[in-house]
Amino acid sequence: MMKFMFFLLFSFFLCFKKKMFWMVQMLLFIMMFMMMNMSISILNFTNLSYMFGCDMISFGLILLSIWICSLMIMASENLLKTNMHMNFFLLNILLLLLLLYLTFSVMNLFMFYLFFEGSLIPTLLLIIGWGYQPERIQAGMYLLFYTLFMSLPLLLGIFYVYNLTDCMMMYLLKFYNFNNMLLYLSMIMAFLVKMPMYFIHLWLPKAHVEAPISGSMILAGVMLKLGGYGLLRIMIFMQEMNFKMSYIWIVISLVGGMFISLKCLCQIDIKSLIAYSSVAHMGMVIGGIFTMNYWGFLGAYIMMIGHGLCSSGMFCLSNINYERLSSRSLYLNKGMMNFMPSMSLWWFLLLSSNMAAPPSLNLMGEINLIISLVSWSKISMIMLMMISFFSAVYSLYLYSFSQHGKYSMNMYSFYMGVSREYLMLMLHWLPLNILILKVDYSMIWF
């Protein structure tokens, strides 16, 4: 695992040379394929080196991080054209990827905390440095304070665990079981804010709307998954406490998921609609993890990978429109089918994946989550029906509003999609729908 860390560290030097924008992206693709060819054990941590290791959960999320980061560079060609601090931008992306890679591959709980919080800084720089609107400073503050406010208790909780057990290895902590309410709350709240759970989700839509396309892609694609990953790791040694408390989080997530789905139908900003839909999907993931059963864990993992690809692709689409119309309002983004009929197909494909149509990974994840939540309580069926129904409703709402209708007259100097954009969308959609053929890998990791 160290070799990939050094691969990334030495790539930093390329950022300072001229005309290295696409070279960095190619290197990330090379790293991706090297990582994919790595042998990995389904059951245990493998490829151990120092405190780094890799099991099935971290493997999928590391691959997702590298993939999304390489597509972020592809989506940000505008920065290359306008030469808007391009070298610093590349450096920022590589630093973010390095921190995410370390977060997912490290096995020491304290180091995990360090990198988990460290990945906040490059994201903040992305939003404040390359965001569009003046409110981006406020959005950055929201992001910072929501996540930092809950992360101090997590640090104290980790020290408390170390004090009791003299052990910080995630793999070995599964032999312990802590029955302590304060410890339980301090350990999980930081991850619930990061997910984000309903009630503490307000930072997410704000950060998305103000962020540049690369910021939105990494936020939706990977940053929300950090919370899910943390919960999957923490749940193992918090089982007893979780059986007493889990119903609170499941109820909040499911009811919140339904309310947020309704809120999606009120949005007129495309980006904010996609951001709110992320909160609804993550609500189901939180529910699945807290049911504490096998199907819930599987469903949460598959849903995290599927949602990462799907949501990121949808932000790319909204940005393609934004680059042409300089607006993300649904009132102005109309009649797109007349101008970009091929792009209309990609809107349809990604939005259909978003509402969990076959053969997307989202479908597989949602089936698993529904099975786990219904086996936990039959009443949850009502909320699940609502969430599934409304996810289809807001996806179709977004599609029909943006593609049909009378187009706005302020569309001057309009041009069709370029091959880079179609390739980028294809690289989001293909893994999302092809990986379902290999879903047996993610079904046996536990």
C-alpha positions in Angstrom: 0.0 0.0 0.0 3.0 2.3 0.5 3.9 2.2 -3.1 0.7 4.0 -4.1 1.3 6.7 -1.5 4.8 7.3 -3.0 3.3 7.3 -6.5 1.0 10.2 -5.4 3.8 12.0 -3.5 6.1 12.0 -6.5 3.3 13.1 -8.8 3.2 16.4 -6.8 6.3 17.6 -8.7 4.5 17.4 -12.0 2.1 20.1 -10.9 4.7 22.8 -11.1 5.7 22.1 -14.7 3.9 23.7 -17.6 1.5 21.8 -19.8 1.1 18.9 -17.3 -2.6 19.1 -16.9 -3.5 16.0 -18.9 -0.4 14.2 -17.8 -1.5 14.2 -14.2 -4.8 12.8 -15.2 -3.1 10.0 -17.2 -1.0 9.1 -14.2 -4.1 8.8 -12.0 -5.7 6.5 -14.6 -2.4 4.4 -14.5 -2.6 4.3 -10.7 -6.2 3.2 -10.9 -5.4 0.2 -13.1 -2.4 -0.7 -11.0 -4.7 -0.7 -8.0 -7.3 -2.8 -9.7 -4.8 -5.5 -10.5 -3.8 -5.8 -6.8 -4.6 -9.1 -5.2 -6.9 -8.7 -2.3 -8.4 -11.0 0.3 -12.1 -10.9 0.7 -12.1 -11.6 4.4 -9.0 -10.0 5.9 -6.7 -7.0 5.6 -4.1 -7.7 2.9 -1.1 -5.9 1.4 0.0 -4.9 4.8 2.9 -2.3 5.0 3.6 -0.4 8.2 0.1 0.7 9.3 -1.5 0.5 5.9 -3.7 -2.3 4.8 -6.6 -3.0 2.5 -9.7 -5.1 2.8 -12.8 -5.2 0.6 -14.4 -2.1 2.0 -11.4 0.1 1.7 -10.5 -1.3 -1.7 -13.7 -0.3 -3.4 -13.6 3.2 -1.8 -10.0 3.8 -2.8 -10.8 2.9 -6.3 -13.8 5.2 -6.3 -11.6 8.1 -4.9 -8.9 7.7 -7.6 -11.5 7.4 -10.4 -13.5 10.5 -9.3 -10.3 12.5 -8.8 -9.1 11.7 -12.4 -12.6 12.7 -13.7 -12.5 15.9 -11.7 -9.4 17.0 -13.7 -11.3 16.0 -16.9 -14.3 18.1 -15.9 -12.2 21.2 -15.1 -10.9 22.0 -18.6 -12.3 25.5 -18.2 -9.5 26.2 -15.6 -7.0 25.1 -18.2 -8.5 27.5 -20.8 -8.7 30.5 -18.5 -5.4 29.5 -16.7 -7.0 30.0 -13.3 -4.2 29.0 -10.9 -4.1 25.6 -12.7 -0.9 24.3 -11.1 -2.2 25.0 -7.6 -5.5 23.3 -8.6 -3.7 20.1 -9.6 -1.7 20.2 -6.5 -4.9 20.5 -4.4 -6.5 17.6 -6.1 -3.5 15.3 -5.6 -3.2 16.4 -2.0 -6.9 15.6 -1.5 -6.5 12.2 -3.2 -3.5 11.4 -1.1 -5.5 12.2 2.1 -8.5 10.2 1.0 -6.2 7.2 0.0 -4.6 7.3 3.5 -8.0 7.6 5.2 -9.3 4.5 3.6 -6.1 2.4 3.8 -4.8 3.2 7.3 -5.6 0.7 10.0 -4.8 2.8 13.1 -7.8 4.5 14.5 -6.0 7.7 15.4 -4.4 8.0 12.0 -7.8 7.4 10.4 -9.1 10.4 12.4 -6.1 12.6 11.4 -6.6 12.0 7.6 -10.4 12.0 7.9 -10.2 15.6 9.2 -7.3 16.5 7.0 -9.3 15.9 3.8 -11.5 18.8 4.8 -8.7 21.3 4.1 -8.2 20.7 0.4 -12.0 20.6 -0.1 -12.3 23.9 1.7 -9.6 25.4 -0.6 -11.4 24.0 -3.6 -14.7 25.7 -2.6 -13.2 29.0 -1.5 -10.5 29.2 -4.3 -12.5 28.1 -7.4 -16.1 28.6 -6.4 -18.5 30.7 -8.4 -20.6 32.9 -6.1 -19.5 35.4 -3.3 -21.4 33.2 -0.7 -18.7 30.6 -1.0 -16.9 31.8 2.1 -20.1 31.3 4.1 -20.5 27.8 2.6 -16.9 27.0 3.5 -17.5 28.1 7.1 -20.7 26.0 7.2 -18.7 23.0 6.0 -15.9 23.6 8.4 -17.9 24.2 11.6 -20.5 21.5 11.1 -17.8 18.9 10.6 -15.2 20.2 13.1 -17.8 20.7 15.9 -18.5 17.0 16.0 -15.0 15.8 15.4 -13.5 16.8 18.7 -15.7 14.3 20.7 -14.5 11.7 18.2 -10.9 12.4 19.0 -11.6 12.2 22.8 -13.5 9.0 22.2 -10.6 7.4 20.3 -8.2 8.4 23.2 -10.7 6.8 25.7 -10.7 3.6 23.7 -6.9 3.6 23.6 -6.8 4.2 27.3 -9.1 1.2 28.0 -7.6 -1.3 25.5 -4.1 -0.1 24.7 -5.0 -0.9 21.1 -5.8 1.2 18.1 -5.9 -1.3 15.3 -9.4 -1.3 13.8 -9.1 -5.0 13.0 -8.2 -6.0 16.6 -10.9 -3.8 18.2 -13.6 -6.2 17.0 -12.7 -8.3 20.0 -14.0 -5.6 22.4 -17.5 -4.4 23.1 -18.0 -1.0 24.7 -21.3 -0.3 26.6 -20.9 3.4 27.2 -23.5 5.9 26.0 -21.2 9.0 25.9 -18.5 7.1 24.1 -21.1 5.8 21.6 -22.4 9.3 20.8 -18.9 10.8 20.6 -17.8 8.1 18.2 -20.7 8.2 15.7 -21.8 11.8 15.6 -18.8 13.0 13.5 -19.6 10.4 10.9 -23.4 11.2 10.9 -22.6 14.9 10.2 -20.3 13.8 7.4 -22.9 11.5 5.8 -24.9 13.9 6.4 -27.9 12.7 8.5 -31.2 14.7 8.4 -31.1 17.7 10.8 -27.4 18.2 10.4 -27.4 18.2 6.6 -27.6 22.0 6.1 -23.9 22.4 5.2 -24.2 20.0 2.2 -26.5 21.8 -0.2 -24.8 25.1 0.6 -21.3 23.7 -0.1 -22.5 22.0 -3.3 -24.1 25.1 -4.8 -21.1 27.3 -4.1 -18.4 24.7 -5.1 -16.9 24.5 -8.5 -17.6 21.3 -10.5 -14.5 19.5 -9.1 -15.6 20.4 -5.6 -19.1 19.1 -6.1 -17.8 15.9 -7.7 -15.5 15.1 -4.8 -18.0 16.1 -2.2 -20.8 13.9 -3.6 -18.5 11.2 -4.9 -16.2 10.5 -2.0 -16.5 12.9 1.0 -20.0 11.6 2.0 -18.6 8.1 1.9 -16.1 8.9 4.6 -18.9 9.0 7.0 -20.3 5.6 5.9 -16.8 4.1 6.0 -16.2 5.4 9.5 -19.6 4.0 10.7 -18.9 0.5 9.2 -15.6 0.4 11.1 -16.9 1.8 14.4 -20.1 -0.4 14.5 -18.0 -3.5 15.0 -17.0 -2.7 18.5 -20.1 -0.6 19.5 -22.6 -3.4 19.0 -24.2 -3.7 22.4 -24.8 0.1 22.7 -26.0 0.2 19.1 -28.8 -2.4 19.7 -30.2 -0.1 22.3 -29.9 3.1 20.3 -30.1 2.3 16.6 -33.9 2.9 16.3 -33.4 6.6 16.9 -31.0 7.0 13.9 -33.0 4.8 11.6 -36.2 6.7 12.3 -34.5 10.1 11.8 -32.9 8.9 8.5 -36.0 7.3 7.0 -38.4 10.1 7.9 -35.7 12.7 7.0 -35.1 10.9 3.7 -38.8 11.3 2.8 -38.9 15.0 3.8 -35.7 15.7 1.8 -37.2 13.9 -1.2 -40.2 16.2 -1.0 -37.8 19.2 -0.6 -36.2 18.1 -3.9 -39.4 18.9 -5.7 -39.3 22.5 -4.5 -35.8 23.2 -5.8 -35.2 25.4 -8.8 -31.4 25.2 -8.8 -30.3 22.0 -10.6 -27.2 21.6 -8.4 -29.2 22.0 -5.2 -31.7 19.4 -6.3 -29.0 16.9 -6.9 -27.4 17.7 -3.5 -30.6 17.2 -1.7 -31.1 13.9 -3.5 -27.7 12.8 -2.1 -29.0 13.4 1.4 -32.1 11.2 0.8 -29.9 8.4 -0.6 -27.4 8.7 2.3 -30.4 8.5 4.7 -31.1 4.9 3.5 -27.4 4.1 3.8 -27.4 5.2 7.5 -30.5 3.1 8.0 -28.9 0.1 6.5 -25.7 0.4 8.6 -27.6 0.8 11.9 -29.8 -2.2 11.3 -26.6 -4.1 12.1 -27.3 -7.0 9.8 -25.4 -8.5 6.9 -27.7 -7.2 4.2 -27.6 -3.7 5.6 -23.8 -3.5 5.6 -23.7 -4.9 2.0 -26.4 -2.6 0.8 -24.7 0.4 2.4 -21.4 -0.4 0.8 -22.8 -1.1 -2.7 -25.1 2.0 -2.4 -22.1 4.2 -1.5 -20.1 3.1 -4.5 -23.1 3.4 -6.8 -24.2 6.8 -5.5 -20.6 8.1 -5.7 -20.5 7.5 -9.5 -24.1 8.5 -10.2 -24.2 11.7 -8.2 -20.8 12.8 -9.6 -22.0 12.2 -13.1 -25.1 14.3 -12.5 -23.1 17.2 -11.2 -21.0 17.0 -14.4 -24.2 17.2 -16.5 -25.4 20.3 -14.5 -22.0 21.9 -15.1 -22.1 21.2 -18.8 -25.3 23.2 -18.9 -23.9 25.9 -16.6 -20.9 26.4 -18.9 -23.2 27.2 -21.8 -26.0 29.1 -20.1 -24.2 30.6 -17.1 -27.2 29.7 -15.1 -28.3 26.6 -13.1 -32.0 27.7 -12.8 -34.5 25.2 -14.0 -36.5 28.1 -15.4 -33.7 28.9 -17.9 -32.3 25.4 -18.5 -35.2 24.3 -20.7 -35.6 22.7 -24.1 -32.1 21.2 -24.0 -33.2 18.4 -26.2 -33.3 20.8 -29.1 -29.7 21.9 -28.6 -28.0 18.8 -27.3 -30.0 15.7 -28.2 -27.0 13.4 -27.5 -26.6 15.0 -24.0 -30.2 14.3 -23.4 -29.5 10.6 -23.6 -26.8 11.0 -20.8 -29.2 12.9 -18.7 -31.7 10.1 -19.0 -29.1 7.3 -18.3 -27.7 9.0 -15.2 -31.1 10.1 -13.8 -32.5 6.6 -14.4 -29.5 5.2 -12.4 -30.2 7.7 -9.7 -33.8 6.4 -9.3 -32.3 2.9 -9.0 -33.3 1.5 -12.4 -31.7 -1.8 -13.5 -28.8 -2.5 -14.2 -27.3 0.1 -12.0 -25.4 -0.5 -8.7 -28.0 1.8 -7.0 -30.6 -0.9 -7.7 -28.6 -3.6 -6.1 -27.8 -1.4 -3.1 -31.4 -0.3 -2.6 -32.7 -3.9 -2.8 -30.2 -4.9 0.0 -31.1 -1.9 2.1 -34.8 -2.5 1.7 -34.4 -6.1 2.7 -32.4 -5.2 5.8 -34.7 -2.4 6.9 -37.9 -4.4 6.4 -36.4 -7.3 8.3 -35.6 -4.8 11.1 -39.2 -3.5 11.2 -42.1 -3.9 8.9 -43.3 -0.4 9.5 -40.2 1.0 7.8 -41.8 -0.3 4.6 -44.0 2.8 4.5 -41.1 5.2 4.5 -39.1 3.1 2.1 -42.0 3.1 -0.4 -42.1 6.9 -0.1 -38.4 7.4 -0.6 -38.3 5.1 -3.6 -41.3 6.7 -5.2 -40.2 10.2 -4.7 -36.7 9.5 -5.9 -38.3 8.5 -9.2 -40.5 11.6 -9.1 -37.7 14.2 -8.6 -35.4 12.4 -11.1 -38.2 12.6 -13.8 -39.0 16.1 -12.7 -35.4 17.2 -13.3 -35.3 15.4 -16.6 -38.5 16.7 -18.0 -38.0 20.2 -16.9 -34.5 20.5 -18.3 -34.9 18.6 -21.5 -38.4 19.6 -22.7 -40.2 22.9 -22.9 -39.6 26.1 -24.8 -36.0 27.1 -24.7 -34.8 30.4 -23.3 -33.9 33.1 -25.8 -30.7 34.1 -24.0 -28.8 31.1 -25.4 -26.3 32.8 -27.6 -23.1 31.2 -29.1 -24.3 27.8 -28.1 -22.4 24.7 -29.1 -22.9 21.0 -28.8 -21.2 18.7 -26.3 -17.5 18.0 -27.0 -16.0 14.6 -27.0 -14.3 15.2 -23.6 -17.7 15.7 -22.0 -19.2 12.6 -23.5 -16.1 10.5 -22.5 -16.4 11.9 -18.9 -20.1 10.9 -18.7 -19.4 7.5 -20.2 -16.6 6.9 -17.5 -19.2 7.7 -14.8 -22.0 5.6 -16.3 -20.1 2.5 -17.5 -18.6 1.4 -14.1 -22.0 2.2 -12.5 -23.8 -0.3 -14.7 -21.1 -2.8 -15.5 -20.1 -3.4 -11.9 -23.4 -5.1 -11.2 -22.0 -8.1 -13.1 -19.3 -8.4 -10.4 -21.5 -7.7 -7.4 -20.6 -11.1 -6.0 -17.3 -9.6 -4.9 -18.9 -7.1 -2.7 -21.4 -9.7 -1.4 -18.9 -11.8 0.4 -16.5 -9.4 2.1 -18.0 -9.4 5.6 
